[in-house]
Amino acid sequence: MMMVQLGQCNGVLGQCPKLSPLVRRRKERIQRSMSLQAQALPSRTQRIMESIAVEGEVGGAGGAYSYNALKRLDHIWSSICSTVTVSQEPQQVVSSIPGVSSHSDLTGKAVDKFDVVVCGGTLGIFIATALSAKGLQVGIVERNILKGREQEWNISRKELLELVDVGILEEKDIEQTIAMNFNPNRCGFEDKGEIWVKDILNLGVSPVKLIEIMKKRFISLGGVIFEGCSVSSISIYEDASVLKLAEGNILSSRLIIDAMGNFSPVVKQARLFLLSLCCIHFHYTQPYSFLHIRRGRKPDGVCLVVGSCARGFKDNSTSDIIYSSSSVKKVGDSEAQYFWEAFPAGSGPFDRTTYMFTYVSPQPGSPKLEELLEDFWDLMPEYQHYRGISNIYCSRICDGMLRTKTCFVLVAMSILLPKHLADCFQGVGLVGGKEKIHLDSGLRQASPPSLKHQTEIDSVDCLSGSGRVSLQESSSKPFLLSFPAWIDIDKLGISSGRQGVSLDNLEILRVIYGIFPTYRDSPLPAAFDRILQFGDASGIQSPVSFGGFGSLTRHLGRLSEGVYEAINGDFLDASSLSLLNPYMPNLSASWLFQRAMSAKKNSNVPPEFINELLYVNFQSMQKLGDPVLRPFLQDVIQFGALSKTLGLVMLTKPQIIPSIFKQVGIPVLLDWSSHFFMLGYYTFLSTYADPVIRSLLTAFPSKMKYEWKRYLEAWKFGSGLDYKL
């Protein structure tokens, strides 16, 4: 029997049942049991990942595929987002010791000596090979077996050929590494519109093949690889840096290059220090009198990436560089704007790699990677549906509504349309003796390749009342049908010939995930003598990019030449090494774009604002042509291109400006303005001052020559003028 007592219910005294203590305890036990059962059930992500055979994980971003590795990375991400400030210092990997190494406790011990030791081999092998090709003795320390990941790197041929220009690969090697080549490539933002380009991220390069070729090349040049070894400590002496490995090896080197990625233990320690990096004579081009090493603070922004490589995509010939199929949505306790990238994979004709990524500020409540993956499984079929529709013009409508004579014919014999669609066909007219159907309402302008296709027809009947358009076939008269727009199938209620895929029909080959932190003061200057950060560890990649391979190919020639000169001239103090990772205003200016693409709580802008902003900018860049659009798509910001784009946006869409202030904030815009000014200043210096100074370099003393060459490089790369169409 249930005991009922009178109690107050919602502030009103009445007959509200109140459970007895015995019944209440029983109910609580049942609830706890149900909660434990729910917790015991594996997530969809766990079930999918544990059903995939993982053959072995490798170093570098994206080299881990297992569910346990995902949980470990989520734990790291949670600690970054935590409000609790960790007072405990990280492991002190680097220590500076007065005197020379010959007077240390290393006397009499077996020591392997090198000019350069590179810690981290996945991307580090590229600069290691470049330095070996210049005659230096180089060693690589790699925690795992040095091999590339299965997941391909996407890049353009122009960027890939930078490795040939540096001299570490031949063109025939490049061809061996290309697993996939595809075109065209799309940028699109929900229902706003699309832009199609060619030869941007259109190659799928096999890291397995590329790293294997680089490995053989490095060893043939006399390089040494310490595989399965991890860094224990680094001691900096006046004449050398000594690296002790956890496995007992001792390596002595004139310079250590830290290529251990975003979570390098050396970078973690460096961020705890406040380092004043005064240039030798405080050159007037340096925008700050000193730079600060990141003192353990949170990243200014983070790109979270999840995705998969799956088999089962029948139409798989184009790629998406950036696409958004929805507006800002709520994820847990935060909000996120999801973006997509997708590329055909080289493992099979029906294999496709799909990434979903978002930009967030690390704070409590930020979504975890596993939460993003749960959304990914839900949203990916819908996104692929949008991908299908964008490529489905009238000739692709199915369900008996439209049939094509051949796969290249735009319109053939008969089109049966629902009544509400018939109004789209506003009439038929003769243009130059050729039949032309005009499609107006309910349609969007088409940016992809021409929609004009020749077919043979005799007559066209347009009966909007009955909703039927009939095209009679003829064998004698050629006509050109022009469709200036394409049908939004979702809004018109027509089924597509390329429906969204179902997860049940896909074979998941790999699950992909990663965290890419960014800082406004990147790249990271050298914190210690004889140690230089490289690749992701230095923060040289664009804040809106989640891959460092493109930035590596762009900067490899500059960095390998600079390191070689630093070694030969013994310019290995922190100040001299910092000139190799200088302030670059185009990199700092691009950080604003990540902030604009990040969803914010209480920003007082509509959920669709980010898509609207991006489309307006991309549309403006497309109108301004390839010299503006293509550098931006390859993470290169230039003063002229950016100025033109901003000017055109303000002229064509001035009403969007107040929302920009709300989205990014006035302090951020003011900070960005200084970098924008410096971007123009560096452009001026590289264009007009560089030729004058370069002609005088041969007369400079060696140290001064080294410094001025680095300044000239900073102007050129910091203004984006290294980029050539």
N, C-alpha and C positions, 0 to 999 in steps of 0.2 A: 504494500500500500504506500502511495506517495504522500508524504506529509506536505501540506500547503499552508503557508503563513501569509498574513497580510503584509504587504511591503509597499514601499514607494517605487513607482515606475515612471521614469522620465519626469520626476519632480511632481507627479500627481499621485496622491494617495488613492489606491484602488485595489481591486482584487487581482493582483499580479502574483502568479505562482512563484514560490521561492523553494528551491530544492533543499531537501534535508541534507545535513553533512554527509551521511552515508551515500546517498544518491549522487551528490556532487563529487565525492572522491571517486566513485565508480566511473562517472562521466569523464573525469580528468584522466583516469588510467586508460580509458578507451581512446581518448584524444592523443595521449602520449604514444600509445601503441600504434595508432594510425600514422602519427608523425614519423615515428621510427621506420615504419614500413615504407612510407613515402621517401624517406632519406635513403633507404636501402636500395630503392629502384635506381638503376643507372640511367643517366641522361641519354638522350638520343645521340649526343656527340660521343659519349663514352662507348655506347654500343657500336657506333659506326667505326670509331677509331680502333677499338679492340678487335674488330672483325677484319682489319687490314693487316697483312703481314708486313712488319717493319724489318728490313734486312740489315739495318745498321745505320746509325746516325752519324753525321759528319759535322765538322766545325762550320762556323759562319752562320749568318742569318738565314733562316729557313731550312737549316740542315737537320732539324729534329722533327719527327712526325708522330711520336708516340703520345698516348694519353697522359702518361706519367710526366713526360717533358712539358706538356701543356699545363698540368697542375703546378709544376715547379715555376713556370714562367708567370702564371697567374699569381702565385705567392709573391714573387718579386714585384709584380705590378701593384699588388695590394699594399706592399710595404712602401712603395713610392707614393701611393695615394694617401697613406696614413697621415693623420694630423699630428701624431706623436713625433716629436723631434728626437731622433736617435743620437744620444750623447756619446755612445761608444764609437770610438774611431775604428775605421776598417783596418785590416791587416796592413802593417807598415812594410810594404814590399820594397820600397826604395829607401835607401839611406845614403847620405853623403859623408864620406870619410876623408879627412885631411891626409895629405901625403900621396905617395905613388904606390901603385899596386905591388911593386917588387918588395916593398917593406912591410907588406901585410902578412897575415897568417896563411896566405896561399903559397908561400915559398915552399918548394919541394913537392907540391901537389900537382897531379896531372891536370893541365889546363889546355883546352882547345882555344886557339887564338884566331880571331877574325877581324876584318875591318868593320863589318856590320853584322849584327845579329837581328833577325826579324822575328818577333814573337807574334804568332798567329799566321797560319800559312794559306788560308783559303783565298784571301785577297792579297796577303802579304807576299805571295810568291811572284806576283807581277813586278813589284818594285825590287824584290830580291833578284829576279832574273835580269831586270834592266841594269842594276848595279853590277851584277856579275859580268854582263856583256861589256861593261866599261873597264873590266880588269880588276875589280875589287874582290876580295875573299869574303864570301857571304855565307852565313848559316841561317837556317830556319828552325824555330822551335814550334812544334804543333802538338797540341794536347791529344788530338785524335790521329787516325791515319789520314794523311794528306790526300784527299780526294774531293771531287766536286759532288754537290748534291744532285739528286735525280731531277728535281724541279728546274726547269729551264730559266735562264736569264733572258729578258726581252730587251732588245737594243736595236738601233738602226745600223745599217752597214757603214755609214759614215763614221759613227762613233767607234765601231769595232775596228775599223782600219787604222785608228790611232795606235793600236798595238803594233801594227806593221811599221808605222812611221817611227815609233820609238825604237824599233829594231829587235823586238823580242819574238816576233812571229813573222812568218811569210804568208803571202796571200793564199797559197795552197793549204796552209794550216787553218786559216780562217774558214775556208770552204768545208773542211772536214768537221768543223765544230758546229756548223749551222744545221740544226735539226728541222727547222720549219721556216718557211718564207711565205708571208701572206700580205694581202692588200685588198681593199682600202681599210682605213682605220677611222673609228668614229669617236666623236665627242658629242654628248647629248645630255640634256637636263630636263628630265620629266617630260611635260607636255609643251615645253617652250620651243624646241626645235633642235636641229642637229647640224653638225659640221663634219664633213668627211675630208680626210687628208690621206696622203700616200707616204710610205717610207718613214713612218715614225713608230719606233718600237715594233717594227714589222718583222724582225728576225727572232726566232727562238734558238738561243745558243745553248748547247749542252755543256753544263759545267763539268760533267764527268769527263768528256772528251777534252775540253779546253784545259782543265787543270792537269790532266794526264800529259798533254802535249807540253804544257809549261814545266811540269815536273821533270820530264826527260830533257828538255832544253836547259833547265837550271843545273841539273846534275852534269850534263855534258860540258858546261862551262866551269865546272869545278866546285859547284855549290854542295853544301852538306845539309841534310835534313835530319833533325832529331824528332822522330815521330813517337807518339804516345808519351810525350814528356810535357810537364807543366812547370811554370815558373814558381820558384820558392822565394827567392830574394834577389835584389839587384843592389850592388854596392857601387857607388860612384866615387872614383878616385880622380886625382888630377890628370892622370895620363890614360885612364881606361875605365870602362864600366865592366864589372864582373857579375855575371849572372849564374846563380846556383839553381839547378833544377831539382825538383822533388825526388828524382830518380838517382841523384848523386853526382851527375855531371857538372863540371864547372867550365863556363865559357867566358873568355875574356874578349872584349870588343871595344873598338874606338867609339862606336855609336850603336845604340839599341833603337830599333824602330818598333814602336808599339802598334801592332795591327790586330789587337785582340777585341776590337769591336766596341759597341756602346757600353758594355759592362766590364771593360778592362779593369783589373785591380789597380793598375798604375793610374788610370784616369780617376778612379774612385779616391785614391789617396791625394792626387793632385788637386781635386776639387775642395779639399779641406784647407788649402793654403791660400793666403792673399799674397799674390805675387805682383810686384811692380816691375813692369817690363818697359823700362825707359830705353828708347832707341839711342844709339850712340851719340848722336847730336840732336835728338828729338826732332826728327825730320818733319817738316811742316805738313806733309801729307797724312801723317798719323792723326786720326780724329780724336784720340784720347791720349793724355799724358801717361796713363798707365792702364793696363788691362787686368781684370780680376779673374783668377782661376775660380771655377765654380766650387764654392765652399760647401759642398754636400747639399746644396739646395735642390729643390725639385726642378725638373725640366720645365721650361716655359710652355712647352706643348708636346704632345705625344701623338704619333700616328699608330693606331691599333689596326692590325691587318689579320683577317682570317680568310680562308678560302679552301679550294679543293681542286684537284685534277681528277676529272671523271670521264668515263667512256660512255658514249651513247648519244652524241650530238650529230645528227645527220647532216645538217647544214652548218658547215664549220670552216668557212673560207675567209671571214673578216674578223677584225679585232675591235675591241673598245679600249680606247686610251683612258677616258674618264666618262662615266655615265651615271646619272642619278635617275632612279625610277620612282622616287617618292620624296616627300618633304621631310622636315624634321619630325622625328618620332621619339616617344618616351621609351627609354631602356632602363629598367630598374628604377633607381632614384634620380636618374639624370636624363638628359636629352642628347640625341645624336642625329647627325645628318650622314646617311650612308651613301658611299660612292662605290662604283664598280669598275673593275678592269677585267677584261677577258681576252684570251689569246688561244688560237689553235695550238695544240701540243704536238711535239714531234714523235710521240710514242705510238701514234696511230691516227688514221684519218678521221675518226669519230671522237678523238680525245680532245678535251678543252680544259684549260686552266682558267678558273674564275676566282678573282679576289674581291672581297668586300672590305672596305676600309673606312675609317672615320677619324677625325681629328678631335682631340679632347684636351682639357687641362686636367692634370692629375690632382684629384681631390677626393675626399671620402664620398662614396656612392658612385664613382665612375664605373662604367660597365666592365666586367671581366671578359677575358677572351672567350671563355666557355659560353657566357651569355650571348656574345656576338655570334658564336657558331650556331647556337640554337636559333637565333634570328636568321642566320645564313641559310639553314636548311629550309626555313619557311619561305624566305624571300627570293632565293635563287631561281626557283621555277618561274615565279612571276617576272623577275628581271629578264630571264631568257625569253619570256613571252614578249616583253617590250622589245628585246633585241630582234625577235622575229618580225614583229609588226613593222619596225623601221625599214626592213628590207623587203617587205611585202608590198608591192605596188598592185595595181588592179589585176594584173595577170596572176596573182597568187591567191585570190579569194577562192575558196573551195566550197564544199558542200553542194556541188551542182550549180552554183551561181555563175561561175565563169569557167570556161574551158579554153585551153590554148591549143593552137594548131601545132606549134613547137614550143620548146621551153624559152625561145628567144622572142616569140611574138607577144606583144603587149596585150592585144585584145583579139579574140577570135570570134567564133560564130554567134554565141548567144550569151547574154548576161541577164539573169533574172534577179531583180532587186526587190527588197522589201519596200513597201509603199513609202515609208518615211525617208528612204534613201533616194527615191526617184527625183526629188527636188534638187539633188546635187547636180543633175544633168540639166543645165539651164537652156540647152538648145544645141542645134547642130548648124554649122555654117560652112560655106565654101571659102577656103583661103587658098588663093593661087591654084585653083583647080583641084585642091585636095580636101578631103573631108577632115573636119577638125571638131572633136568633142570638147566642150568647155566644162571643166569641173570647178565649181566655185564653192558653194556653201558646204560646211562640214569637212573641209579639207585643209591640209597644211601645205605650205610651200616646201618643195623638195630641194634639198641641197646635194644629194648624191648624184652619181653620174646621170647623163641625159636619159630622159624617159621617152625619147622619140624612137619608135621602132616601126619598121615598115611591114605591112601586111596587105593582103589582098581582100578588099571588100567591095560590095556592089552598092549597098545602100544602108542607111542608118535610120532607124525609126526611134524617136524619142517620145514615149507616151508617159509623161509624168503622172498622169492620173492612174494608170494601171500599174505603174511601177515596173514596166518592162522595157528593156532596150534590146533591140534585135539587130544583129549585124549579119547580113547575108554574104556568104562567101562567093567570090568570083575568081576565075582563073586568068583573067586578062588585064584588069585595071589595077595598077599599084597605087595605093594611097598611103599617106603618112598621118598617123593618128598621134596627136600631141596631148599628153596629160600633164599639165603644169603643177600638179599637186598630188598628194596621196591621201588615202582614206584613213581616218582614225577609226579603226575597226572596233575598238572598245566602245566608243561613243555611239557608233552607228548600229551596234548590235549584230555585227557580222562575224562569223567565225573565221579564223585565220588558217591559211594553209600551213603555217609553221607555228603550231601551238606551243605553249610553254611546256617544258619538259617535266616529267614526274620523277621524283627521287627513286621511286620503285623501278624505273626503267634505266637508271644510271648505275654504272659500276664505279664506285668511289675508289680511285687508285691511291690517292694521298690526301691528307688533310694538312693545310698550311696555316701557320699563325706566326705572329711576330709583334714586337714592341719596338718602336723607333722614336726615342726621345730627341727633342731638338731644343737648342738654346739660342737666345737672341745674340749672344756674344760669340757665336761660332765664327770661324774655326778656333779650336782650342790652342792657345799659345803654349810653348814649351814651359813646363814647370821646373824641370831639372836640367842640369848640364848633361849632355851626352844621351838624352832620351828625346825622341821625336814621335809624336802621334801621327798615324797614317790611316786613311780610309775612314770608316765609321767612327773609330776612336777619336779622330780629330774633329768630327762634326762638319766635314767639308761638303757633305751632300746637301741638296736643297731641302728646306723644311717641309715642302709639300711632296717630297719623294720618299718612298719606302724601300729604295734599293740603291746601293752605293756603287754598282758596277759602272753606270754611265758617268758619274763624277770621277771615278777612278781613271777611266780611259781619257777623260778630258784633261786631268791634272798630272797624269803619270809622267809625261815628258818633262814638264816643268819641275816636278819634284825629284825625279831621278837625276836630272842635271844639277839641281841645287844641292842635293845631298852629296853628289860626287865632288862638287867644288868645295863644300864644307869639309869633307874628309881630307882632300888634298891640301887645303889651306889651314887645317886644324881650327876651323871656326865652329867649335862644338859646344860653346857655352850656351846657356838658355836664351840669351838675347839674340844671338846669331841664328840659332835654330828656329826661333819664333818668326823670323823673317820668311821662313818657308811656309808657315801657316798664318799669313797676314790677315789683317782686317780686309774684308771684301764687301763693299757696300751693296753690290747686287745680291749677295747672299743674305745680308741683314735686311734688305728691302723686301725680299721675297717672304720673310717671316710674317709680314702682314697678311699675305694671302692665306696662310694657314689659319690665322686668327679669324679672317673673314669667312672661312669655310667650316669653322667650329660652331656647333650649336651652343647657345648660352641660355641659361635660365633667366627669366625676367628681363629679356633684352628688349621687349616691346616692339619686336618686328614680327611680321607674319611668318608662319612656318615655311612658306614657299620662297622666302626672301633670298636664301642662299642660292637656290636654283636660278632665280630671276637675275641675281647679280652676276653669276657665272655666265649665264647665257648672253646677257648684254655685253659683257667683256669679250667673250669669244666671238660673238657676232661682229663686234667692232674690229677685232683683230683680223677676222676673215675679210672684212671690207678693205682693210689696209694692206692685205696681201701677205705673201710668204715671208718677206723680210721681217714682218712683225709677228706673225703667228708661229712660224716654225721654231725660232729660238725659244719662245716661251714654252712650247710643247716639249722641248728638250732641256728644260730647267735652266735656261740662260736668260737673265734679265738684262736688258739694255736700256739706256737712258732715252734714246730717241724713240724706240718702239713703245716703251712704257708711257712716255709723254703723249705720244699720238693717241694711244689707246684711251688714256684717262681723259684727254681732251674730247675725243669723239663720244665717249660715254656721257660726259657732262653736257654735251650739246644735244645728244639724241635722247637721253633719259635723265634729265636734271632732277626729276622727282624722286630718284632713288638715293640721292645724296644724303638726306636726313636719316634714312634707315642705315646707311653705312656708318654714320657717327654713332648711332645707337648700338649697332652690332659690335664694332671693334673698340669703341670708347675714344674719347678725345686724347687722353694721355698716350695711348698707343699710336694714334695718328700723328701726334706731335713728335714722338720718338721716331716714327717712320719718316717724317719729313726731313729730319737731319740726315738719314741714310739716303734719301732720294736726292738731297742736295749734294752729298758726297759722291753719289753715282754720277751726277753730271760733272762734278769736279774731276773725278778720275777719268771720265770720258775725254774731257778737255786735255788733261795731262798726257794721256796715252796717245792722243791724236797729234798734239802740237809740241809738247815738251820731250816726249820719248825720242823722236828722230834726232833732236839736237844733242841730248845727253848721250844717246847710244854711240854717236860718232866720237865722243870724248872718252869712252870707257877704257880704251887701250892705254891711255896715259895715266890712269888712276893706279894708286898702290893696290896690292892684292886684296886687302881687307875692304878698302873702300869700293873697289870694283865689285867684290862679292855683294856688298850691301846694295849698291846702286842697281845691279842686275835684278836683285830681289824686289826693289821698289818698282822698277819698270814692269816686272811680271805682275806685281800686285795691281798696278794701274790697268794693265791689259786684261787680266782675268777678272779683276774686281769690277770692271766696267762691262764685261761680256764681249769685248772686242776681239777675243780669241776665236769667237764663233764665226764660221764662214758657211754660207749657204752651199 
